[in-house]
Amino acid sequence: MREIIVRPLLTRLGYAHGTVANIRTEVPLRYDRAFLGRKQPKKDPPLAGRADYICDATSYGRWAVEVKAPSQALTQDDVEQAHTYCAHPEISAAYFLLTNGREFRLYATGQLAEPYLSWAYEETEQKLMNLFNVVGYDAIRRLTEIIRPDINKPLGPGLPSEVKIIGGEVLYGDHHSDHPLFQANALKGLVGAVTGGHVKRSEDGRLLASVSVRSPLQQIAALNKLAGLGDFSFYCSDEFISRNIEGPTILQNVVSGELPPGQKAQLLPGLPLIPLPGFQFTVSTEATGYVDGATFVGVLAFDYRYHILGGFSSGNPVLDAAITATPATARVEGEGTFKVLLNLPA
């Protein structure tokens, strides 16, 4: 019955001798008691029986199959006996299947109150995809990834040591400038899309939030990219990210650089691309927020400082005259709000 019913099922699930989805039969235990090490015999009696098949997702995990005679009804004693073997440290099966060829019961090791899946022989075809999703090679491999403990320092209460950013938005508020050429408050009311990133600890132990933002002013997106203003790395020396609105976390980002003259940009929608003078810049951004559920929410403060480099001609006398007649330094200050969606387990 084992070779007529069970082995073909394992074959259909992708298991075969000598492959990464390997089958071992009647695997003996080097230590035939429930615990490894020296125990009192009365408290640690010998194990009876062994699983008929061990199905290995090699180096990731395994599950086992215990086969009873077709004439034998499956009992709770059979379940407990199979579990004792499969839970043994030398086996450590994630699941075990108990069957008499007529009835099939799949249990998660350590959860014996009821089967994870159960079906009659006639229903095997309908259950095949369910089995793939639970005990197929890829499923066992994914299981180890899911349950692998996160032994690194968590980011905060109830948070893992690293979190992916899966979306969000930045809503720009009031912006003001001390320079006549900067239409700073044109940003007010615009929304930038948070497109990705992650939160983890930097090598020196600080909190690090790397965030990618798509500017609402796509006409100067190329300039932002050249200036390194599309991806932001925020740091904080706090030990943990706050979940308390009254004690938020403050993350800071500073980007400095120089943009050479001659870069072209469309300053306003509908206008042609024009060459711009070179400038040095320092952009400071401060994000103050806390984790609410699976969202990091808070407020932003922006401080942009520019120094326009001289000796440049755009070929446009009006623009050149305007640049020459205005201060060589400029400052823009602004505010906004944000919400960043975190990929956290439900």
C-alpha positions in Angstrom: 0.0 0.0 0.0 2.9 2.4 0.8 4.4 2.0 -2.7 1.0 1.9 -4.5 -0.6 4.9 -2.8 1.8 7.0 -0.8 5.0 7.0 -2.9 3.1 8.2 -6.1 1.7 11.0 -4.0 5.1 12.1 -2.9 6.4 11.9 -6.5 3.6 14.2 -7.6 4.6 16.6 -4.9 8.1 16.7 -6.5 10.0 14.4 -4.0 12.4 11.8 -5.3 15.6 10.0 -4.1 18.8 11.8 -4.8 17.4 15.3 -5.4 17.2 18.4 -3.3 13.6 17.3 -2.6 14.8 14.0 -1.3 13.0 10.9 0.1 14.4 8.8 2.9 12.7 5.7 4.2 12.4 4.3 7.7 15.1 6.6 9.1 16.5 5.2 12.4 17.4 7.4 15.3 20.9 7.3 16.7 19.4 8.1 20.1 16.0 6.3 20.4 14.6 8.4 23.2 12.6 11.6 23.2 15.4 13.8 24.5 19.1 14.0 23.6 21.6 13.6 26.4 21.4 11.6 29.6 18.0 11.1 31.1 16.4 8.8 33.6 15.1 5.8 31.7 11.7 5.9 33.5 11.2 9.5 32.6 12.6 9.1 29.0 11.3 5.8 27.7 12.5 4.4 24.3 10.6 5.6 21.2 8.5 3.0 19.4 8.3 2.9 15.6 9.7 5.2 12.9 8.3 7.2 10.1 7.9 5.4 6.8 9.1 8.4 4.7 11.1 11.5 5.5 10.7 14.1 2.8 13.6 16.6 2.8 13.7 20.1 1.4 17.5 19.7 1.7 19.1 22.1 4.1 15.8 23.9 4.7 13.5 21.4 6.6 11.5 18.3 6.2 8.2 16.6 6.8 7.3 12.9 7.5 4.8 10.3 6.5 3.6 7.5 8.8 1.6 4.7 7.1 -0.7 2.3 8.9 -2.5 -0.7 7.6 -5.7 -0.1 5.6 -7.6 -2.3 8.1 -6.4 -0.1 11.0 -8.5 2.9 12.0 -6.4 6.0 12.8 -6.4 6.8 16.5 -5.1 9.7 18.7 -2.5 7.2 20.0 -1.2 6.9 16.4 -1.1 10.7 16.1 0.8 11.0 19.3 3.3 8.2 18.4 4.0 9.7 15.0 4.4 13.1 16.6 6.9 11.9 19.2 9.1 10.5 16.4 8.7 13.5 14.1 9.4 16.0 16.9 12.6 14.2 17.9 15.6 16.5 17.6 17.2 14.2 15.0 14.1 14.6 12.8 12.5 18.0 13.6 9.8 17.6 10.9 7.7 20.7 10.4 4.6 18.5 9.5 3.7 14.8 9.5 1.1 12.9 7.5 -0.7 10.0 9.0 -2.6 7.7 6.7 -4.0 4.2 6.3 -4.5 4.6 2.6 -8.2 5.4 3.1 -7.9 8.4 5.3 -5.2 11.1 5.3 -4.4 13.5 8.2 -1.7 16.2 7.9 -0.6 17.7 11.2 1.7 20.6 12.1 4.2 19.3 14.5 3.3 20.4 18.0 -0.4 21.0 17.1 -2.2 17.8 17.6 -5.7 18.9 18.6 -6.9 18.7 15.0 -5.3 18.0 11.5 -4.0 20.9 9.5 -5.6 19.1 6.5 -7.7 16.0 6.3 -9.2 14.1 3.4 -10.3 10.7 2.0 -8.4 8.9 -0.6 -11.0 9.8 -3.2 -10.4 13.5 -2.5 -6.6 13.3 -3.1 -6.7 15.0 -6.5 -8.7 17.9 -5.2 -6.2 18.3 -2.2 -3.1 18.2 -4.3 -2.6 21.9 -4.7 -3.3 22.4 -1.0 -0.5 20.0 -0.2 1.9 21.8 -2.6 1.2 25.0 -0.7 2.0 23.3 2.7 4.6 20.5 2.2 5.9 21.0 -1.4 9.7 21.8 -1.6 9.2 25.5 -2.1 6.6 25.7 0.7 9.0 24.0 3.2 11.8 26.3 2.0 9.6 29.4 2.5 8.6 28.2 5.9 12.1 28.3 7.2 12.4 31.9 5.9 9.2 32.9 7.7 10.0 31.3 11.1 13.7 32.1 11.1 14.2 34.1 14.4 15.2 37.7 14.1 18.1 37.8 16.6 19.2 41.3 15.8 18.3 44.3 17.8 14.7 45.4 17.0 13.9 48.8 15.7 11.3 49.4 18.4 8.6 47.8 20.4 6.9 45.1 18.3 9.2 45.9 15.3 11.7 43.6 13.6 15.4 44.6 13.1 14.7 45.7 9.5 11.5 46.9 7.7 10.8 47.6 4.1 9.0 50.8 3.1 6.3 50.0 0.6 4.7 53.3 -0.1 3.4 56.6 1.3 3.2 60.3 0.6 4.7 63.7 1.5 2.3 66.6 1.6 4.1 69.9 1.2 3.0 72.9 3.2 4.1 76.5 3.4 7.5 77.3 1.9 9.2 80.7 2.0 12.4 82.1 0.5 14.6 85.2 0.9 15.4 85.2 -2.8 13.2 86.9 -5.4 13.9 84.2 -8.1 12.6 81.3 -5.9 8.8 80.8 -6.2 9.0 78.7 -3.0 5.3 78.6 -2.1 4.5 77.0 -5.4 5.1 73.7 -3.5 2.3 74.3 -1.1 -0.4 71.6 -1.5 1.6 69.4 -3.8 2.1 65.7 -3.0 5.2 63.7 -3.4 5.0 59.9 -3.6 7.1 57.7 -1.4 8.2 54.9 -3.7 10.3 52.6 -1.5 13.1 52.2 0.9 13.9 50.5 4.2 14.5 51.1 7.9 17.4 49.4 9.7 20.4 50.1 11.9 23.5 51.6 10.3 26.9 50.1 11.0 27.5 52.5 13.9 24.1 51.4 15.5 22.0 54.5 14.6 18.6 54.2 13.2 18.7 54.6 9.4 15.7 55.2 7.2 16.5 55.2 3.5 13.6 56.7 1.6 12.9 57.3 -2.1 10.5 60.1 -3.0 9.1 61.1 -6.4 9.0 64.9 -6.6 5.7 66.5 -7.5 7.8 68.9 -9.7 8.8 66.5 -12.4 10.0 69.3 -14.6 13.0 69.5 -12.3 13.2 65.8 -11.5 16.4 65.4 -13.4 18.0 68.2 -11.4 16.9 66.7 -8.2 18.4 63.4 -9.2 21.7 65.0 -10.1 21.7 66.8 -6.7 20.9 63.6 -4.9 17.5 64.9 -3.7 15.4 61.9 -4.8 16.8 59.4 -2.2 17.1 60.4 1.4 19.0 58.8 4.2 17.6 59.8 7.6 19.6 59.1 10.8 18.7 59.1 14.5 20.7 58.2 17.6 17.7 57.1 19.6 17.8 53.5 20.7 14.3 52.7 19.3 11.7 54.2 17.0 8.8 55.7 19.0 5.3 54.4 19.0 4.2 57.3 21.2 2.9 60.5 19.7 4.0 62.4 22.8 7.6 61.3 22.5 8.3 61.1 18.7 11.4 60.1 17.0 13.4 62.8 15.2 15.3 61.7 12.1 17.6 64.0 10.2 19.1 64.2 6.7 21.7 66.5 5.3 22.8 66.5 1.7 25.5 68.9 0.3 27.0 69.2 -3.1 27.6 71.3 -6.2 25.8 71.3 -9.5 27.9 72.4 -12.4 26.6 75.2 -14.7 24.7 74.4 -17.9 22.2 71.9 -16.5 18.8 72.4 -18.2 15.5 72.5 -16.4 11.9 73.5 -17.1 11.3 75.9 -14.3 7.5 76.1 -14.8 5.0 73.9 -16.8 4.8 75.1 -20.4 8.1 76.9 -20.4 11.1 75.6 -22.5 14.1 74.0 -21.0 16.7 76.6 -20.1 20.4 76.3 -19.0 21.0 77.2 -15.4 24.0 78.6 -13.5 26.0 76.3 -11.3 25.3 76.4 -7.6 26.4 74.8 -4.3 23.7 73.6 -2.0 23.0 72.1 1.4 19.6 70.6 2.0 18.6 69.7 5.6 15.4 67.8 6.3 14.0 66.8 9.6 11.3 64.2 10.0 9.5 64.0 13.4 7.1 61.1 13.8 6.0 57.9 15.4 4.8 54.4 14.3 1.0 54.1 14.3 0.1 50.5 13.4 2.0 49.8 10.2 2.5 53.5 9.3 5.2 56.0 10.3 3.5 59.4 10.4 4.6 62.9 11.3 5.8 66.3 10.2 8.7 67.6 8.1 10.9 70.7 8.3 12.9 71.7 5.2 15.9 74.0 5.0 17.5 74.6 1.5 20.6 76.8 1.2 22.1 77.7 -2.2 25.1 79.7 -3.4 24.9 80.6 -7.0 28.2 80.4 -8.9 29.1 83.4 -11.1 30.6 83.6 -14.6 27.8 81.9 -16.4 25.8 83.0 -19.4 22.6 81.2 -20.4 22.3 83.0 -23.7 19.2 84.7 -22.5 20.0 88.3 -21.6 16.8 88.8 -19.5 17.6 85.7 -17.4 21.3 86.6 -17.1 20.4 90.1 -16.0 18.0 88.8 -13.4 20.6 86.4 -12.0 23.3 89.1 -11.9 20.9 91.6 -10.2 19.9 89.3 -7.3 21.9 88.0 -4.3 24.2 85.0 -4.9 22.9 83.2 -1.9 19.4 81.9 -1.3 17.5 80.1 1.4 14.2 78.3 1.3 12.4 77.0 4.4 9.3 74.9 4.4 7.2 72.4 6.2 5.0 69.4 5.4 3.5 66.2 6.7 4.2 62.6 5.8 3.0 59.0 6.1 5.2 56.1 5.3 3.7 52.6 4.9 5.8 49.8 6.5 5.7 46.2 5.5 4.9 44.8 8.9 3.2 41.4 9.6 -0.5 41.7 10.4 
